[in-house]
Amino acid sequence: MTLDDTTPQSTDRHALVVGASGITGSALVDHLLGTGWQVSALSRRPLARDGVRSVAADLRDPESLTAALADEHPTHVFFTAWQRQATEAENIRVNGGMVRDLLAALGHAPLRHVALVTGLKHYLGPFEAYAAGEMPDTPFHEDEPRLDTPNFYYAQEDELVAAAERQGFTWSVHRSHTVIGHAVGNAMNMGLTLAVQAAIVKELDLDFVFPGSEAQWNGLTDMTDAGLLAEHMVWAATSPEGADEPFNIVNGDVFRWRWMWPRLAAHLGVDPARVVGYEARPRPLEEQMAPHESAWAGIAERHGLAEPDIARLASWWHTDADLGRAMEVVTDMSKSREAGFTGYRRTERAFADLFDRYRADRLIP
């Protein structure tokens, strides 16, 4: 049988996963290995993973990248990394620069496609002007014009397209909503953050309080499972219909947090009498959990957990940002569907499977 670029078992496809230890990068490595790819994984610290060539480099150091990638010849790059800075101007300089320098360091490689993960801040605006100005109506569509405000996602896209024109590869951009998946020490990990919240409130006999806004509690929303995002990126990287296009990527279902919150509580073993929804005002996790963070080390010891440092598990601030929006956030997937991507996840099941995996890894009781 003749193998072409879209055949899952093709062995001439060499993926470089950038940010391989993160939520999306970890899911990509799993998916690529499972479908027969040769995989190199770039991260700041070496990734110990069977079947993966580890490349340790600093994305902010062009010389480090050039040296680390000199012997790498990937056909496909999956860029999932970013580093938050104090201002959006610095976000643009640093994160746009990482895309530019990484691709420049691969000028010798036989690149066919580069896939970049961004997110809904493309439509909502950057952290320092988040959901503050005029935005497109929901559901968000890929053909909406850019907001009139600086945004590091725009800088990353521009660097990607410019490199594609110079180096002759195709590209895709994947605009995810809140991503849930398996990773530790990641700043954007709602799944693990809520699981840690539940473990603390159960241990201390507290209420499991929804932290967000009335709009989020009552309005429609959606999310992105990291495994589905990985499938979407590989689909775009290997399908003609995915070339040179931006795509939204969410699970495909919609829900309201007033429906989801008690269901997550049940999956996490919280007493239904202790489940509290939105009441009068948002109650951010940073505010709720600050007095109780010190209890985690004891919880970890009593239950034999693998990580006693709560700072490596819970990212209160990021979950507060996601759940604190004062508007409904829903994402349109029609463009991907028409192009041939039919992947789907039920969000409640994605959360439940994730909680099961955290228990198996002894990250939560």
Disulfide bonds with the S-S distance in Angstrom:
none
